[in-house]
Amino acid sequence: MHACDTATDDAILLGVSLGVDVLAVVPCCQAELSSHWAQIHTDSTDAFGPVRGVPHLRRVTAAHVTDSMRVLLLRACGYDANAIEFVPMEHTPKNTLIRATLSGAWNQDAWQEYSALVDATGGAGLGLAERLMKTMDRT
């Protein structure tokens, strides 16, 4: 499924809620994290601040970090998940496919990795995380 912005998260949530065996999404136009980052005050002691402070870098980096977070959240929900190149770069810069195969139960280590990534990039995470926690009855 090709899904713009948080539509990817809606597809992931639906798939996890249904316990699908295989999930494949092609994220596009990731804006949620970038908009959160734009609101975070950049101070001189924040090592990630320079990335958040430059709009172009913020958008590009946020897209990749968003997909990294999605992979970690899928892993936390018991999926063997990865992001791969979908089509060659010369065709489109948006060429990531997140694919996931159900492999087990809740993975606390993946959840901790997600939380560490959120902390390392300024404290803003994805709304998908809270929605998945409710779905997995981890609230």
For each residue, the residues with C-beta under 8 A, 3 or more apart:
1: 8 11 24 25 26
2: 25 26 28
3: 7 8 10 11 25 26 27 28
4: 7 8 28 29
5: 8 28 29 30 31 32
6: 9 10 32 127 128
7: 3 4 10 11
8: 1 3 4 5 11 12 25 27 28 30 70 98
9: 6 12 13 32 70 126 127 128 131
10: 3 6 7 13 14
11: 1 3 7 8 14 15 23 25
12: 8 9 15 16 23 25 70 73 74 128 132
13: 9 10 16 17 128 131 132 135
14: 10 11 17 18
15: 11 12 18 20 23 100
16: 12 13 19 20 23 74 77 79 132 135 136
17: 13 14 135
18: 14 15
19: 16 102
20: 15 16 23 102
21: 101 102
22: 99 100 101 102
23: 11 12 15 16 20 74 79 98 99 100 101
24: 1 97 98 99 100
25: 1 2 3 8 11 12 97 98
26: 1 2 3 86 94 96 97 98
27: 3 8 30 63 66 67 70 94 96 98
28: 2 3 4 5 8 94
29: 4 5 94
30: 5 8 27 33 34 62 63 66 67
31: 5 34 35 59 62
32: 5 6 9 35 36 66 126 127
33: 30 36 37 62 65 66 69 124 125 126
34: 30 31 37 38 58 59 62 63
35: 31 32 38 39
36: 32 33 39 40 122 124
37: 33 34 40 52 58 62 121 122 124
38: 34 35 52 55 58
39: 35 36 124
40: 36 37 49 52 122 123 124
41:
42: 46 49 50 52 53
43: 46 49
44: 49
45:
46: 42 43 49 122
47:
48: 51 52 120 121 122
49: 40 42 43 44 46 52 53 122
50: 42 53 54 57
51: 48 54 57 58 61
52: 37 38 40 42 48 49 58 122
53: 42 49 50 58
54: 50 51 57 58
55: 38 58 59
56: 59 60
57: 50 51 54 60 61
58: 34 37 38 51 52 53 54 55 61 62
59: 31 34 55 56 62 63
60: 56 57 63 64
61: 51 57 58 64 65
62: 30 31 33 34 37 58 59 65 66
63: 27 30 34 59 60 66 67
64: 60 61 67 68
65: 33 61 62 68 69 117 121
66: 27 30 32 33 62 63 69 70 126
67: 27 30 63 64 70 71 83 96 98
68: 64 65 71 72 83 117
69: 33 65 66 72 73 114 117 118 125 126 128 129
70: 8 9 12 27 66 67 73 74 81 98 126 128
71: 67 68 74 75 81 82 83 98 100
72: 68 69 75 76 110 111 113 114 117
73: 12 69 70 76 77 110 111 114 126 128 129 132
74: 12 16 23 70 71 77 79 81 98 100
75: 71 72 78 79 80 81 107 110 113
76: 72 73 106 107 108 110 111 114 132
77: 16 73 74 106 107 132 135 136
78: 75 102 103 104 105 106 107
79: 16 23 74 75 100 101 102 103
80: 75 100 101 102 103
81: 70 71 74 75 98 99 100 101
82: 71 98 99 100
83: 67 68 71 96 97 98
84: 96 97 99
85: 88 89 95 96 97
86: 26 95 96 97
87: 91 92 95
88: 85 91 95
89: 85 92 93 95
90:
91: 87 88 95
92: 87 89 95
93: 89
94: 26 27 28 29
95: 85 86 87 88 89 91 92
96: 26 27 67 83 84 85 86
97: 24 25 26 83 84 85 86
98: 8 23 24 25 26 27 67 70 71 74 81 82 83
99: 22 23 24 81 82 84
100: 15 22 23 24 71 74 79 80 81 82
101: 21 22 23 79 80 81
102: 19 20 21 22 78 79 80
103: 78 79 80
104: 78 107
105: 78
106: 76 77 78 111 136 138
107: 75 76 77 78 104 110 111
108: 76 111 112
109: 112 113
110: 72 73 75 76 107 113 114
111: 72 73 76 106 107 108 114 115
112: 108 109 115 116
113: 72 75 109 110 116 117
114: 69 72 73 76 110 111 117 118 125 129
115: 111 112 118 119 125
116: 112 113 119 120
117: 65 68 69 72 113 114 120 121
118: 69 114 115 121 123 124 125
119: 115 116 123
120: 48 116 117
121: 37 48 65 117 118 124
122: 36 37 40 46 48 49 52
123: 40 118 119
124: 33 36 37 39 40 118 121
125: 33 69 114 115 118 129
126: 9 32 33 66 69 70 73 129
127: 6 9 32 130 131
128: 6 9 12 13 69 70 73 131 132
129: 69 73 114 125 126 132 133
130: 127 133 134
131: 9 13 127 128 134 135
132: 12 13 16 73 76 77 128 129 135 136
133: 129 130 136 138 139
134: 130 131 137 138 139
135: 13 16 17 77 131 132
136: 16 77 106 132 133
137: 134
138: 106 133 134
139: 133 134
